[in-house]
C-alpha cells in the first residue's frame, strides 16, 4: 500500500515494454519499494543534469554567441583553433611542469 502525501498527484504514463520491465526489475530487486520511486528517482536525475546544462546554455553560451555576433572579425577558423590546441598540447607535453 502506497502512502500519498498531500502534494502528490496521480499521473498516467505509457512506457515501452522494455522500460516497464526495467522498472519492475528495479522494484523486484529491492532497490526501490515502488514503481513510483523508480520514476521519481529517474526524473530527479534527469532534472539534476538538464538544469545545469540549460543554465550554461543561457548564460555562457548565449553570451559567447552575442559577443560573436558583435565582433565577427575576431572569430577563428576551425583550422586556427586546431593549430592553437595542438600548440597548447605539444607545449604542455614538451614542458611537463
C-alpha positions as CSV (number, residue, x, y, z in Angstrom):
1,X,0.0,0.0,0.0
2,X,1.4,3.4,-1.0
3,X,1.0,6.4,1.3
4,X,0.3,9.6,-0.6
5,X,1.3,13.0,0.6
6,X,-1.0,15.9,0.0
7,X,1.3,17.4,-2.6
8,X,1.3,14.2,-4.7
9,X,-0.8,13.8,-7.8
10,X,-1.5,10.6,-9.8
11,X,-0.1,10.7,-13.3
12,X,-0.8,8.2,-16.1
13,X,2.1,7.5,-18.4
14,X,2.7,5.0,-21.2
15,X,6.1,3.2,-21.4
16,X,7.7,0.8,-23.8
17,X,7.6,-2.8,-22.6
18,X,11.3,-2.8,-22.1
19,X,11.0,0.2,-19.8
20,X,8.2,-1.4,-17.8
21,X,10.3,-4.5,-17.4
22,X,13.3,-2.4,-16.2
23,X,11.1,-0.6,-13.6
24,X,9.7,-3.9,-12.4
25,X,13.2,-5.4,-12.2
26,X,14.3,-2.5,-10.0
27,X,11.4,-2.9,-7.7
28,X,11.8,-6.7,-7.6
29,X,15.5,-6.4,-6.7
30,X,14.5,-4.5,-3.6
31,X,16.4,-1.4,-4.7
32,X,13.1,0.5,-4.8
33,X,9.9,-0.1,-2.9
34,X,7.5,1.0,-5.6
35,X,7.3,1.8,-9.3
36,X,6.7,5.4,-8.4
37,X,10.0,5.6,-6.5
38,X,11.8,4.4,-9.7
39,X,10.1,7.1,-11.8
40,X,10.7,9.9,-9.2
41,X,14.4,9.0,-9.0
42,X,14.7,8.9,-12.7
43,X,13.1,12.3,-13.1
44,X,15.2,13.7,-10.3
45,X,18.4,12.5,-12.1
46,X,17.1,14.0,-15.4
47,X,16.4,17.4,-13.8
48,X,19.7,17.4,-12.0
49,X,21.6,17.0,-15.3
50,X,19.5,19.1,-17.6
51,X,19.1,22.2,-15.4
52,X,22.8,23.0,-15.2
53,X,23.1,22.5,-18.9
54,X,20.2,24.9,-19.5
55,X,21.8,27.5,-17.2
56,X,25.2,27.1,-19.0
57,X,23.5,27.5,-22.4
58,X,21.5,30.5,-21.4
59,X,24.5,32.1,-19.6
60,X,27.9,31.4,-21.1
61,X,26.9,30.1,-24.5
62,X,24.4,32.9,-25.1
63,X,26.9,35.5,-24.0
64,X,29.6,34.0,-26.3
65,X,27.1,34.0,-29.2
66,X,26.2,37.6,-28.5
67,X,29.9,38.5,-28.4
68,X,30.5,36.6,-31.7
69,X,27.6,38.5,-33.4
70,X,29.0,41.8,-32.1
71,X,32.6,41.1,-33.3
72,X,32.6,38.6,-36.2
73,X,36.1,39.7,-37.3
74,X,37.6,38.2,-34.1
75,X,36.3,34.7,-34.9
76,X,38.8,31.9,-35.6
77,X,38.5,29.3,-38.3
78,X,38.4,25.7,-37.4
79,X,41.9,25.3,-38.7
80,X,43.2,28.2,-36.4
81,X,41.5,26.5,-33.4
82,X,43.1,23.2,-34.2
83,X,46.5,24.8,-34.6
84,X,46.2,26.6,-31.3
85,X,45.0,23.5,-29.5
86,X,47.9,21.5,-31.0
87,X,50.4,24.2,-29.9
88,X,49.0,24.2,-26.4
89,X,49.0,20.4,-26.2
90,X,52.5,19.9,-27.6
91,X,53.8,22.8,-25.4
92,X,52.4,21.2,-22.3
93,X,53.9,17.8,-23.3
94,X,57.3,19.3,-24.0
95,X,57.3,21.2,-20.7
96,X,55.7,19.0,-18.1
97,X,55.7,21.3,-15.0
